[in-house]
Amino acid sequence: MTRLDIFINRMTAQRDLLNLLRDQNLLPEGPIMEVGLGNGRTYSHMIETFPGRRFIVFDRHVAAHKTSIPPEEDLVIGEIRETAQNYIGSEAALVHADIGTGYPEKDAIVMSWLPGLAAGMLRSGGYAVSGLALDHPQLEMLPIPDHLEPGRYYLYRKI
Ligand SMILES: C[S@@+](CC[C@H](N)C(=O)[O-])C[C@H]1O[C@@H](n2cnc3c(N)ncnc32)[C@H](O)[C@@H]1O
């Protein structure tokens, strides 16, 4: 499998899991956390997919397309491990995190703190959609649809 195949599978899984939450009307009340704005493609998809929500968006810098830059008051700039601490207890409906690097040793470090942050920001019954596994006792891993490649993207519900 080429890196292009892997990328396409990852993006397909990301989009389809977000759409599944919409189509099955699964999200409880609450804001949506976008952990890693990047180019803003996912942010652009989520604001259309979940209209009427507040989005709080994290990144160390703004490098998004100009059409996908969140309002200043919803943009949290800095190292997510530190900045997101202020959002523990936000009772979020959804945390989406796309901050994997493809380097196992770097991702292992992120996976040591991201699960706790995601669980801490979510309300009970809220969902996490993540490119990295979120191993945490309060996050129940849910099955993903059969057409998605296992291990490309993960879906969790906070207990
Ligand atoms: C893969 S990109 C996200 C792509 C995004 N889903 C999109 O639609 O374009 C990951 C982003 O997360 C940011 N990021 C990764 N780790 C971070 C960290 N520890 N603190 C702050 N930002 C981080 C990077 O700067 C990058 O912009």
Ligand as a Chemical Component Dictionary entry (heavy atoms), coordinates in Angstrom:
data_LIG
# 
_chem_comp.id                   LIG 
_chem_comp.type                 NON-POLYMER 
_chem_comp.pdbx_formal_charge   0 
_chem_comp.three_letter_code    LIG 
# 
loop_
_chem_comp_atom.comp_id 
_chem_comp_atom.atom_id 
_chem_comp_atom.alt_atom_id 
_chem_comp_atom.type_symbol 
_chem_comp_atom.charge 
_chem_comp_atom.model_Cartn_x 
_chem_comp_atom.model_Cartn_y 
_chem_comp_atom.model_Cartn_z 
_chem_comp_atom.pdbx_ordinal 
LIG C1  C1  C 0  -2.527 16.510 10.154 1  
LIG S1  S1  S 1  -2.722 18.199 10.508 2  
LIG C2  C2  C 0  -4.464 18.349 10.680 3  
LIG C3  C3  C 0  -5.147 18.331 9.362  4  
LIG C4  C4  C 0  -6.573 18.802 9.433  5  
LIG N1  N1  N 0  -7.455 17.726 9.862  6  
LIG C5  C5  C 0  -7.028 19.368 8.106  7  
LIG O1  O1  O 0  -8.151 19.172 7.731  8  
LIG O2  O2  O -1 -6.250 20.025 7.435  9  
LIG C6  C6  C 0  -2.189 18.301 12.166 10 
LIG C7  C7  C 0  -2.142 19.705 12.710 11 
LIG O3  O3  O 0  -2.013 19.606 14.112 12 
LIG C8  C8  C 0  -1.037 20.490 14.578 13 
LIG N2  N2  N 0  -0.417 19.852 15.737 14 
LIG C9  C9  C 0  0.051  18.593 15.823 15 
LIG N3  N3  N 0  0.500  18.329 17.045 16 
LIG C10 C10 C 0  0.329  19.469 17.773 17 
LIG C11 C11 C 0  0.604  19.831 19.120 18 
LIG N4  N4  N 0  1.176  18.965 19.967 19 
LIG N5  N5  N 0  0.296  21.076 19.524 20 
LIG C12 C12 C 0  -0.246 21.962 18.650 21 
LIG N6  N6  N 0  -0.550 21.673 17.373 22 
LIG C13 C13 C 0  -0.255 20.445 16.931 23 
LIG C14 C14 C 0  -0.074 20.694 13.435 24 
LIG O4  O4  O 0  0.524  21.980 13.527 25 
LIG C15 C15 C 0  -0.970 20.511 12.219 26 
LIG O5  O5  O 0  -1.432 21.758 11.764 27 
# 
loop_
_chem_comp_bond.comp_id 
_chem_comp_bond.atom_id_1 
_chem_comp_bond.atom_id_2 
_chem_comp_bond.value_order 
_chem_comp_bond.pdbx_ordinal 
LIG C1  S1  SING 1  
LIG S1  C2  SING 2  
LIG S1  C6  SING 3  
LIG C2  C3  SING 4  
LIG C3  C4  SING 5  
LIG C4  N1  SING 6  
LIG C4  C5  SING 7  
LIG C5  O1  DOUB 8  
LIG C5  O2  SING 9  
LIG C6  C7  SING 10 
LIG C7  O3  SING 11 
LIG C7  C15 SING 12 
LIG O3  C8  SING 13 
LIG C8  N2  SING 14 
LIG C8  C14 SING 15 
LIG N2  C9  SING 16 
LIG N2  C13 SING 17 
LIG C9  N3  DOUB 18 
LIG N3  C10 SING 19 
LIG C10 C11 SING 20 
LIG C10 C13 DOUB 21 
LIG C11 N4  SING 22 
LIG C11 N5  DOUB 23 
LIG N5  C12 SING 24 
LIG C12 N6  DOUB 25 
LIG N6  C13 SING 26 
LIG C14 O4  SING 27 
LIG C14 C15 SING 28 
LIG C15 O5  SING 29 
# 
